[in-house]
Amino acid sequence: RSLLKESRLLRIRFGNEYQEAQRMERTVSGISAMIGEFAALIAGQSELVDGIESAGKEATSKVRQTEGELQLTLERSQSHQWGMAGLVLLLALGLLAADWLTP
């Protein structure tokens, strides 16, 4: 009788330990899945950061190119202003000379 009682107690204890082992296995499996998801998220973030860095470098390059073009445009504009001022002055002198020469 004592042997049966001990056998029942051992089965209960073994059953509890087996359930605990299964629970731990599920927990470890869940943690493993979460780590995999986290790694995938990190990889995705890394790709986004690389894309942002590339876009930033491209934008900086275009800003520098535009700055150079703007400087050239300003220089040409200033040159044209002097040319226009000279043309207006020449036309004014021509009109004055024509007015002076004609009675």
All heavy atoms as an XYZ file, in Angstrom:
792
protein
N       0.796     -1.178      0.000
C       0.000      0.000      0.000
C       0.853      1.263      0.000
O       0.549      2.220     -0.698
C      -0.868     -0.063      1.253
C      -1.893      0.931      1.258
C      -2.931      0.566      2.240
N      -4.127      1.120      1.740
C      -5.159      1.401      2.381
N      -5.212      1.090      3.650
N      -6.188      1.932      1.853
N       1.807      1.271      0.770
C       2.737      2.387      0.842
C       3.427      2.592     -0.504
O       3.694      3.715     -0.907
C       3.740      2.097      1.942
O       4.823      2.943      1.847
N       3.673      1.472     -1.164
C       4.305      1.528     -2.481
C       3.376      2.191     -3.501
O       3.819      2.988     -4.331
C       4.671      0.105     -2.914
C       5.826     -0.041     -3.878
C       7.062      0.666     -3.392
C       6.116     -1.507     -4.109
N       2.103      1.891     -3.435
C       1.124      2.506     -4.341
C       1.018      4.007     -4.077
O       0.937      4.819     -4.995
C      -0.250      1.850     -4.179
C      -0.400      0.462     -4.769
C      -1.755     -0.121     -4.405
C      -0.248      0.526     -6.272
N       0.995      4.353     -2.806
C       0.917      5.769     -2.436
C       2.145      6.521     -2.944
O       2.046      7.604     -3.507
C       0.786      5.876     -0.918
C       0.489      7.262     -0.437
C       0.285      7.246      1.068
C      -0.002      8.634      1.554
N      -0.139      8.686      2.987
N       3.296      5.945     -2.746
C       4.543      6.563     -3.207
C       4.551      6.662     -4.727
O       4.981      7.666     -5.293
C       5.736      5.743     -2.713
C       7.063      6.423     -3.010
C       8.225      5.629     -2.449
O       8.047      4.842     -1.512
O       9.326      5.828     -2.983
N       4.040      5.636     -5.392
C       3.971      5.631     -6.852
C       3.061      6.764     -7.340
O       3.394      7.480     -8.281
C       3.443      4.280     -7.335
O       3.241      4.313     -8.718
N       1.901      6.925     -6.677
C       0.980      8.004     -7.046
C       1.628      9.371     -6.826
O       1.528     10.271     -7.664
C      -0.293      7.894     -6.209
C      -1.480      7.561     -7.063
C      -2.750      7.530     -6.258
N      -2.879      6.177     -5.726
C      -3.300      5.840     -4.523
N      -3.691      6.755     -3.684
N      -3.355      4.594     -4.145
N       2.305      9.550     -5.721
C       2.975     10.818     -5.426
C       4.065     11.118     -6.463
O       4.229     12.258     -6.911
C       3.569     10.791     -4.017
C       2.576     10.855     -2.867
C       3.307     10.693     -1.520
C       1.807     12.160     -2.886
N       4.797     10.086     -6.844
C       5.844     10.271     -7.859
C       5.231     10.633     -9.214
O       5.761     11.478     -9.939
C       6.710      9.008     -7.991
C       7.717      8.783     -6.877
C       8.405      7.419     -7.030
C       8.747      9.892     -6.867
N       4.106      9.982     -9.564
C       3.444     10.318    -10.822
C       2.949     11.758    -10.809
O       3.085     12.480    -11.797
C       2.284      9.357    -11.076
C       2.703      8.152    -11.850
C       1.525      7.346    -12.314
N       1.408      6.227    -11.370
C       0.305      5.654    -10.984
N      -0.846      6.058    -11.465
N       0.303      4.674    -10.116
N       2.384     12.191     -9.691
C       1.908     13.580     -9.580
C       3.089     14.540     -9.692
O       3.047     15.527    -10.434
C       1.146     13.787     -8.251
C      -0.158     13.013     -8.279
C       0.900     15.258     -7.997
C      -0.879     12.983     -6.936
N       4.133     14.230     -8.979
C       5.331     15.083     -9.011
C       5.921     15.118    -10.423
O       6.269     16.177    -10.936
C       6.358     14.561     -8.016
C       7.561     15.431     -7.908
C       8.482     14.934     -6.822
N       9.741     15.616     -6.907
C      10.855     15.184     -6.384
N      10.858     14.062     -5.691
N      11.956     15.863     -6.516
N       6.018     13.939    -11.060
C       6.552     13.867    -12.418
C       5.652     14.638    -13.374
O       6.124     15.362    -14.248
C       6.683     12.407    -12.860
C       7.129     12.268    -14.283
C       8.432     12.528    -14.641
C       6.224     11.883    -15.273
C       8.853     12.394    -15.956
C       6.631     11.758    -16.585
C       7.943     12.014    -16.932
N       4.335     14.498    -13.197
C       3.386     15.227    -14.051
C       3.557     16.728    -13.897
O       3.547     17.474    -14.883
N       3.724     17.200    -12.675
C       3.924     18.641    -12.429
C       5.231     19.128    -13.053
O       5.271     20.187    -13.668
C       3.917     18.931    -10.927
C       2.540     18.774    -10.311
O       1.534     18.796    -11.012
N       2.501     18.592     -8.994
N       6.275     18.342    -12.883
C       7.567     18.718    -13.462
C       7.506     18.695    -14.986
O       8.093     19.560    -15.653
C       8.664     17.789    -12.952
C       9.022     18.048    -11.501
C      10.059     17.078    -10.959
O      10.522     16.203    -11.716
O      10.396     17.212     -9.772
N       6.791     17.745    -15.548
C       6.644     17.653    -17.001
C       5.878     18.876    -17.526
O       6.265     19.477    -18.523
C       5.915     16.355    -17.367
C       5.720     16.185    -18.855
C       6.800     15.882    -19.672
C       4.463     16.324    -19.437
C       6.631     15.728    -21.035
C       4.282     16.177    -20.787
C       5.370     15.879    -21.599
O       5.202     15.737    -22.945
N       4.815     19.260    -16.831
C       4.052     20.452    -17.230
C       4.915     21.701    -17.130
O       4.864     22.580    -17.991
C       2.800     20.591    -16.373
C       1.733     19.571    -16.684
C       0.561     19.672    -15.725
O       0.572     20.444    -14.758
N      -0.473     18.871    -15.990
N       5.708     21.785    -16.085
C       6.612     22.934    -15.919
C       7.633     22.974    -17.050
O       7.938     24.039    -17.594
C       7.308     22.854    -14.556
C       8.258     24.003    -14.269
C       7.547     25.347    -14.150
O       6.350     25.407    -13.822
O       8.222     26.369    -14.406
N       8.155     21.806    -17.429
C       9.121     21.736    -18.526
C       8.472     22.168    -19.837
O       9.081     22.894    -20.640
C       9.684     20.319    -18.649
N       7.233     21.768    -20.072
C       6.527     22.176    -21.294
C       6.277     23.681    -21.291
O       6.425     24.342    -22.315
C       5.198     21.423    -21.405
C       5.348     19.985    -21.833
C       3.993     19.299    -21.947
O       3.073     19.575    -21.177
N       3.893     18.395    -22.907
N       5.905     24.212    -20.142
C       5.675     25.660    -20.026
C       6.971     26.425    -20.318
O       6.971     27.420    -21.034
C       5.131     25.976    -18.637
C       4.641     27.391    -18.492
C       3.890     27.701    -17.187
N       4.330     26.988    -16.003
C       3.623     26.001    -15.410
N       2.468     25.619    -15.909
N       4.080     25.417    -14.321
N       8.079     25.943    -19.783
C       9.373     26.602    -20.039
C       9.745     26.494    -21.512
O      10.276     27.444    -22.095
C      10.460     25.987    -19.152
C      10.316     26.363    -17.691
S      11.691     25.804    -16.716
C      12.904     27.006    -17.152
N       9.468     25.360    -22.134
C       9.766     25.186    -23.553
C       8.965     26.188    -24.386
O       9.503     26.809    -25.303
C       9.435     23.755    -23.990
C       9.773     23.486    -25.449
C       9.402     22.070    -25.881
O       8.799     21.329    -25.093
O       9.726     21.730    -27.020
N       7.685     26.369    -24.054
C       6.857     27.347    -24.775
C       7.390     28.766    -24.564
O       7.430     29.576    -25.490
C       5.400     27.244    -24.318
C       4.671     26.032    -24.862
C       3.163     26.104    -24.593
N       2.832     26.191    -23.177
C       2.618     25.155    -22.377
N       2.705     23.927    -22.854
N       2.310     25.340    -21.102
N       7.806     29.055    -23.341
C       8.351     30.383    -23.039
C       9.628     30.635    -23.839
O       9.792     31.696    -24.446
C       8.640     30.515    -21.531
O       7.432     30.305    -20.809
C       9.205     31.878    -21.192
N      10.526     29.663    -23.863
C      11.783     29.806    -24.610
C      11.486     29.947    -26.102
O      12.094     30.766    -26.797
C      12.718     28.607    -24.327
C      13.880     28.578    -25.299
C      13.225     28.671    -22.894
N      10.523     29.185    -26.596
C      10.149     29.271    -28.004
C       9.592     30.662    -28.322
O       9.916     31.252    -29.354
C       9.112     28.195    -28.321
O       8.722     28.258    -29.656
N       8.754     31.190    -27.417
C       8.218     32.540    -27.606
C       9.307     33.591    -27.606
O       9.303     34.515    -28.427
N      10.245     33.453    -26.687
C      11.368     34.404    -26.617
C      12.194     34.325    -27.893
O      12.596     35.355    -28.444
C      12.230     34.140    -25.369
C      11.451     34.523    -24.109
C      13.550     34.893    -25.438
C      12.112     34.109    -22.811
N      12.426     33.134    -28.372
C      13.190     32.947    -29.605
C      12.486     33.625    -30.786
O      13.128     34.292    -31.603
C      13.369     31.456    -29.879
O      14.042     31.250    -31.092
N      11.168     33.474    -30.864
C      10.403     34.122    -31.937
C      10.493     35.639    -31.828
O      10.653     36.339    -32.843
C       8.947     33.665    -31.884
N      10.414     36.161    -30.600
C      10.516     37.612    -30.406
C      11.895     38.131    -30.800
O      12.014     39.207    -31.389
C      10.207     37.976    -28.952
C       8.744     37.917    -28.615
S       8.416     38.595    -26.988
C       8.284     37.085    -26.038
N      12.926     37.363    -30.499
C      14.278     37.768    -30.880
C      14.402     37.800    -32.396
O      15.002     38.725    -32.962
C      15.326     36.831    -30.244
C      15.406     37.096    -28.739
C      16.700     37.012    -30.888
C      16.281     36.121    -27.970
N      13.803     36.821    -33.077
C      13.808     36.817    -34.543
C      13.092     38.026    -35.109
O      13.573     38.665    -36.053
N      11.938     38.364    -34.538
C      11.196     39.547    -34.982
C      12.000     40.819    -34.734
O      12.030     41.724    -35.567
C       9.853     39.632    -34.262
C       8.863     38.564    -34.666
C       7.596     38.588    -33.819
O       7.323     39.615    -33.154
O       6.885     37.577    -33.830
N      12.639     40.883    -33.582
C      13.454     42.058    -33.244
C      14.607     42.214    -34.235
O      14.886     43.318    -34.704
C      13.985     41.920    -31.814
C      14.792     43.089    -31.357
C      14.187     44.310    -31.101
C      16.170     42.974    -31.186
C      14.935     45.397    -30.672
C      16.918     44.055    -30.758
C      16.296     45.274    -30.506
N      15.248     41.103    -34.570
C      16.355     41.153    -35.540
C      15.853     41.632    -36.894
O      16.524     42.416    -37.578
C      17.005     39.779    -35.660
N      14.666     41.175    -37.303
C      14.096     41.615    -38.582
C      13.792     43.113    -38.549
O      14.031     43.833    -39.528
C      12.835     40.822    -38.896
N      13.265     43.600    -37.423
C      12.991     45.036    -37.289
C      14.272     45.857    -37.360
O      14.328     46.905    -38.009
C      12.270     45.319    -35.969
C      10.809     44.888    -35.900
C      10.280     45.050    -34.478
C       9.974     45.691    -36.866
N      15.306     45.375    -36.702
C      16.602     46.076    -36.724
C      17.141     46.128    -38.151
O      17.649     47.163    -38.603
C      17.614     45.393    -35.777
C      17.169     45.526    -34.328
C      19.015     45.940    -35.956
C      17.147     46.928    -33.800
N      17.035     45.023    -38.881
C      17.506     44.993    -40.269
C      16.724     45.996    -41.110
O      17.304     46.713    -41.936
C      17.374     43.584    -40.842
N      15.406     46.055    -40.911
C      14.591     47.023    -41.644
C      14.975     48.451    -41.303
O      15.043     49.313    -42.184
N      15.218     48.721    -40.032
C      15.628     50.060    -39.617
C      16.972     50.425    -40.231
O      17.194     51.561    -40.630
C      15.723     50.143    -38.082
C      14.395     50.020    -37.377
C      13.500     51.205    -37.640
O      13.955     52.333    -37.743
N      12.211     50.954    -37.777
N      17.858     49.456    -40.312
C      19.173     49.694    -40.902
C      19.035     50.098    -42.366
O      19.709     51.018    -42.830
C      20.034     48.431    -40.771
O      21.283     48.620    -41.389
N      18.140     49.426    -43.090
C      17.907     49.776    -44.490
C      17.341     51.188    -44.604
O      17.735     51.951    -45.496
C      16.956     48.771    -45.128
C      17.564     47.395    -45.335
C      16.553     46.374    -45.841
O      15.434     46.773    -46.219
O      16.891     45.180    -45.841
N      16.427     51.548    -43.707
C      15.859     52.898    -43.721
C      16.926     53.953    -43.460
O      16.973     54.990    -44.125
C      14.747     53.021    -42.677
C      13.425     52.332    -43.008
C      12.473     52.419    -41.818
C      12.781     52.953    -44.228
N      17.780     53.684    -42.489
C      18.852     54.631    -42.161
C      19.792     54.789    -43.355
O      20.199     55.907    -43.688
C      19.612     54.175    -40.893
C      20.896     54.965    -40.703
C      18.724     54.315    -39.664
N      20.126     53.671    -44.010
C      20.980     53.745    -45.192
C      20.316     54.576    -46.286
O      20.967     55.388    -46.953
C      21.299     52.340    -45.720
C      22.234     51.563    -44.807
O      22.876     52.194    -43.938
O      22.324     50.326    -44.967
N      19.011     54.384    -46.476
C      18.273     55.161    -47.478
C      18.257     56.641    -47.146
O      18.416     57.489    -48.027
N      18.062     56.954    -45.867
C      18.054     58.358    -45.439
C      19.428     58.982    -45.643
O      19.549     60.115    -46.108
C      17.600     58.464    -43.972
C      16.119     58.116    -43.864
C      17.884     59.843    -43.398
C      15.624     57.958    -42.445
N      20.464     58.236    -45.314
C      21.827     58.751    -45.491
C      22.103     59.021    -46.965
O      22.645     60.064    -47.325
C      22.839     57.747    -44.940
C      24.279     58.219    -45.092
C      25.295     57.183    -44.641
O      24.922     56.013    -44.417
O      26.459     57.561    -44.523
N      21.700     58.093    -47.825
C      21.901     58.257    -49.263
C      21.132     59.469    -49.788
O      21.673     60.270    -50.559
C      21.445     56.984    -49.988
O      21.535     57.145    -51.375
N      19.882     59.612    -49.350
C      19.078     60.760    -49.779
C      19.692     62.064    -49.279
O      19.695     63.069    -49.995
C      17.644     60.613    -49.269
N      20.227     62.064    -48.073
C      20.873     63.262    -47.525
C      22.102     63.658    -48.322
O      22.315     64.840    -48.614
N      22.905     62.659    -48.687
C      24.101     62.955    -49.489
C      23.713     63.499    -50.856
O      24.329     64.439    -51.361
C      24.947     61.691    -49.641
C      25.685     61.306    -48.385
C      26.502     60.040    -48.587
C      27.240     59.659    -47.312
N      28.014     58.427    -47.454
N      22.673     62.912    -51.463
C      22.218     63.377    -52.771
C      21.686     64.799    -52.679
O      21.972     65.636    -53.531
C      21.132     62.434    -53.297
C      20.673     62.768    -54.697
C      19.637     61.787    -55.221
O      19.579     60.645    -54.735
O      18.884     62.184    -56.127
N      20.911     65.087    -51.630
C      20.360     66.430    -51.438
C      21.482     67.446    -51.237
O      21.441     68.546    -51.798
C      19.404     66.448    -50.252
N      22.500     67.083    -50.460
C      23.634     67.979    -50.234
C      24.352     68.271    -51.538
O      24.717     69.424    -51.820
C      24.607     67.344    -49.221
O      23.911     67.122    -47.992
C      25.804     68.234    -48.971
N      24.539     67.247    -52.349
C      25.195     67.422    -53.644
C      24.391     68.360    -54.541
O      24.952     69.245    -55.188
C      25.366     66.056    -54.322
O      25.846     66.201    -55.629
N      23.070     68.179    -54.550
C      22.226     69.037    -55.391
C      22.220     70.471    -54.889
O      22.205     71.410    -55.695
C      20.807     68.475    -55.451
C      20.730     67.226    -56.302
C      19.321     66.754    -56.492
C      19.350     65.506    -57.385
N      18.028     65.104    -57.803
N      22.255     70.655    -53.577
C      22.302     72.008    -53.020
C      23.604     72.692    -53.430
O      23.611     73.859    -53.832
C      22.151     71.982    -51.479
C      22.549     73.307    -50.860
C      20.724     71.621    -51.110
N      24.710     71.960    -53.374
C      25.997     72.545    -53.788
C      25.991     72.892    -55.267
O      26.490     73.940    -55.677
C      27.131     71.575    -53.467
C      27.423     71.499    -51.998
C      28.635     70.656    -51.686
N      28.870     70.634    -50.252
C      29.227     69.580    -49.571
N      29.423     68.435    -50.195
N      29.408     69.642    -48.272
N      25.422     71.999    -56.080
C      25.338     72.249    -57.520
C      24.466     73.477    -57.788
O      24.827     74.340    -58.591
C      24.754     71.021    -58.221
C      24.623     71.175    -59.719
C      23.973     69.951    -60.358
O      23.662     68.982    -59.693
N      23.769     70.016    -61.647
N      23.338     73.571    -57.093
C      22.434     74.702    -57.263
C      23.094     75.995    -56.797
O      22.925     77.053    -57.419
C      21.126     74.460    -56.475
O      20.542     73.246    -56.936
C      20.151     75.584    -56.657
N      23.873     75.909    -55.734
C      24.583     77.083    -55.242
C      25.552     77.608    -56.303
O      25.625     78.807    -56.545
C      25.342     76.721    -53.963
C      26.059     77.889    -53.325
C      26.820     77.478    -52.072
O      27.034     76.276    -51.846
O      27.212     78.384    -51.337
N      26.256     76.686    -56.949
C      27.168     77.088    -58.021
C      26.435     77.710    -59.194
O      26.871     78.726    -59.758
N      25.301     77.119    -59.561
C      24.508     77.661    -60.672
C      23.950     79.038    -60.321
O      23.910     79.937    -61.165
C      23.372     76.697    -61.028
C      23.861     75.410    -61.674
C      22.752     74.387    -61.854
O      21.589     74.679    -61.507
O      23.069     73.287    -62.346
N      23.529     79.204    -59.078
C      23.009     80.496    -58.628
C      24.109     81.559    -58.671
O      23.875     82.689    -59.109
C      22.445     80.366    -57.219
C      21.854     81.631    -56.597
C      20.717     82.171    -57.450
C      21.372     81.349    -55.191
N      25.297     81.193    -58.235
C      26.415     82.137    -58.275
C      26.721     82.557    -59.713
O      26.926     83.731    -60.001
C      27.661     81.492    -57.639
C      28.860     82.414    -57.562
C      28.623     83.612    -56.666
O      27.935     83.512    -55.661
N      29.173     84.747    -57.028
N      26.710     81.594    -60.643
C      26.945     81.894    -62.052
C      25.848     82.792    -62.602
O      26.116     83.741    -63.344
C      27.022     80.585    -62.853
C      27.349     80.692    -64.329
C      28.713     81.349    -64.540
C      27.339     79.310    -64.965
N      24.602     82.529    -62.212
C      23.477     83.357    -62.663
C      23.616     84.788    -62.150
O      23.360     85.748    -62.887
C      22.143     82.748    -62.178
O      22.022     81.430    -62.716
C      20.961     83.573    -62.607
N      24.024     84.923    -60.886
C      24.220     86.267    -60.327
C      25.326     87.023    -61.060
O      25.195     88.218    -61.348
C      24.542     86.176    -58.834
C      23.387     85.755    -57.921
C      23.892     85.523    -56.498
C      22.296     86.801    -57.930
N      26.404     86.313    -61.367
C      27.499     86.949    -62.096
C      27.048     87.373    -63.493
O      27.362     88.476    -63.949
C      28.685     85.986    -62.189
C      29.387     85.772    -60.864
C      30.419     84.655    -60.916
O      30.639     84.080    -61.996
O      30.997     84.342    -59.855
N      26.296     86.519    -64.164
C      25.792     86.860    -65.508
C      24.808     88.024    -65.426
O      24.817     88.914    -66.290
C      25.108     85.646    -66.135
C      26.074     84.590    -66.582
C      25.345     83.416    -67.179
N      26.272     82.375    -67.598
C      25.920     81.150    -67.899
N      24.653     80.791    -67.824
N      26.815     80.264    -68.273
N      23.961     88.015    -64.406
C      22.982     89.083    -64.233
C      23.682     90.416    -64.034
O      23.302     91.431    -64.635
C      22.093     88.763    -63.034
O      21.212     89.829    -62.778
N      24.722     90.401    -63.218
C      25.470     91.635    -62.986
C      26.143     92.098    -64.279
O      26.137     93.286    -64.603
C      26.518     91.408    -61.900
C      27.189     92.677    -61.437
C      28.131     92.418    -60.274
O      28.496     91.285    -59.998
N      28.516     93.468    -59.599
N      26.681     91.173    -65.031
C      27.319     91.507    -66.303
C      26.297     92.102    -67.273
O      26.571     93.095    -67.956
C      27.960     90.258    -66.897
O      28.430     90.506    -68.196
N      25.108     91.512    -67.332
C      24.055     92.019    -68.220
C      23.571     93.390    -67.769
O      23.232     94.234    -68.608
C      22.882     91.032    -68.282
C      23.196     89.774    -69.027
N      23.508     89.753    -70.365
C      23.273     88.477    -68.612
C      23.739     88.512    -70.753
N      23.618     87.712    -69.699
N      23.554     93.620    -66.463
C      23.128     94.928    -65.970
C      24.086     96.012    -66.463
O      23.661     97.088    -66.876
C      23.067     94.931    -64.443
C      21.877     94.205    -63.886
C      21.892     94.138    -62.363
O      22.869     94.509    -61.719
N      20.802     93.655    -61.796
N      25.392     95.715    -66.416
C      26.373     96.686    -66.908
C      26.203     96.892    -68.410
O      26.297     98.010    -68.906
C      27.791     96.238    -66.593
C      28.158     96.462    -65.153
C      28.351     95.529    -64.209
C      28.346     97.725    -64.514
N      28.647     96.098    -63.003
C      28.660     97.467    -63.168
C      28.278     99.056    -64.928
C      28.895     98.474    -62.242
C      28.522    100.066    -64.003
C      28.831     99.775    -62.678
N      25.939     95.817    -69.115
C      25.732     95.920    -70.564
C      24.505     96.755    -70.889
O      24.532     97.595    -71.803
N      23.421     96.542    -70.154
C      22.187     97.315    -70.368
C      22.411     98.787    -70.017
O      21.939     99.679    -70.726
C      21.049     96.736    -69.515
C      20.534     95.409    -70.027
S      19.862     95.547    -71.673
C      18.195     95.979    -71.284
N      23.131     99.019    -68.917
C      23.404    100.413    -68.522
C      24.218    101.101    -69.616
O      23.951    102.258    -69.961
C      24.142    100.440    -67.189
N      25.183    100.398    -70.165
C      26.002    100.980    -71.241
C      25.169    101.246    -72.485
O      25.316    102.298    -73.131
N      24.276    100.332    -72.834
C      23.415    100.499    -74.005
C      22.476    101.688    -73.821
O      22.305    102.507    -74.733
C      22.615     99.214    -74.251
C      21.658     99.225    -75.435
C      22.424     99.448    -76.740
C      20.859     97.945    -75.492
N      21.872    101.819    -72.634
C      20.976    102.947    -72.354
C      21.763    104.253    -72.431
O      21.286    105.251    -73.001
C      20.302    102.768    -70.971
C      19.595    104.055    -70.524
C      19.314    101.617    -71.005
N      22.950    104.265    -71.868
C      23.786    105.472    -71.915
C      24.143    105.815    -73.353
O      24.071    106.991    -73.762
C      25.055    105.253    -71.083
C      26.016    106.438    -70.996
C      25.325    107.637    -70.329
C      27.262    106.068    -70.246
N      24.499    104.830    -74.147
C      24.851    105.049    -75.554
C      23.650    105.567    -76.328
O      23.781    106.514    -77.135
C      25.363    103.742    -76.161
C      25.878    103.813    -77.595
C      27.068    104.757    -77.711
C      26.265    102.427    -78.088
N      22.470    104.989    -76.112
C      21.258    105.466    -76.790
C      20.926    106.894    -76.362
O      20.538    107.734    -77.186
C      20.079    104.537    -76.488
C      20.088    103.184    -77.194
C      18.943    102.317    -76.695
C      20.001    103.362    -78.703
N      21.089    107.199    -75.088
C      20.806    108.555    -74.600
C      21.766    109.548    -75.244
O      21.355    110.641    -75.678
C      20.911    108.607    -73.090
N      23.033    109.185    -75.331
C      24.016    110.080    -75.972
C      23.697    110.242    -77.456
O      23.816    111.342    -78.010
C      25.430    109.532    -75.779
C      25.994    109.639    -74.354
C      27.351    108.946    -74.282
C      26.114    111.096    -73.933
N      23.275    109.153    -78.087
C      22.888    109.230    -79.501
C      21.699    110.141    -79.709
O      21.654    110.927    -80.663
N      20.703    110.043    -78.833
C      19.539    110.916    -78.940
C      19.925    112.377    -78.688
O      19.432    113.296    -79.367
C      18.451    110.479    -77.968
C      17.683    109.209    -78.334
C      16.749    108.811    -77.197
C      16.895    109.401    -79.617
N      20.800    112.614    -77.716
C      21.262    113.975    -77.449
C      22.018    114.542    -78.649
O      21.834    115.703    -79.038
C      22.152    114.006    -76.198
C      21.445    113.970    -74.859
C      22.460    113.874    -73.730
C      20.590    115.212    -74.660
N      22.874    113.700    -79.246
C      23.632    114.147    -80.424
C      22.710    114.390    -81.568
O      22.846    115.408    -82.292
C      24.688    113.075    -80.789
N      21.701    113.526    -81.776
C      20.737    113.733    -82.876
C      19.926    114.993    -82.622
O      19.646    115.749    -83.547
C      19.826    112.510    -83.003
N      19.538    115.222    -81.371
C      18.769    116.412    -81.041
C      19.625    117.657    -81.219
O      19.153    118.692    -81.694
C      18.269    116.311    -79.594
C      17.323    117.427    -79.235
O      16.436    117.702    -80.057
O      17.469    118.005    -78.135
N      20.872    117.587    -80.910
C      21.777    118.729    -81.024
C      22.098    119.048    -82.504
O      22.222    120.186    -82.885
C      23.048    118.420    -80.239
C      24.006    119.578    -80.185
C      23.845    120.753    -79.541
C      25.273    119.603    -80.838
N      24.949    121.537    -79.732
C      25.845    120.849    -80.521
C      26.002    118.723    -81.619
C      27.095    121.237    -80.991
C      27.235    119.129    -82.058
C      27.770    120.352    -81.750
N      22.219    117.984    -83.297
C      22.579    118.149    -84.712
C      21.399    118.601    -85.564
O      21.592    119.259    -86.589
C      23.154    116.858    -85.275
C      24.519    116.453    -84.745
C      24.906    115.091    -85.310
C      25.587    117.469    -85.114
N      20.183    118.240    -85.190
C      19.029    118.628    -85.999
C      18.465    119.957    -85.479
O      18.345    120.176    -84.275
C      17.925    117.577    -85.945
O      17.566    117.299    -84.595
C      18.345    116.326    -86.655
N      18.182    120.894    -86.434
C      17.673    122.207    -86.014
C      16.238    122.193    -85.558
O      15.381    121.513    -85.706
C      17.816    123.061    -87.244
C      18.209    122.170    -88.364
C      18.501    120.847    -87.808
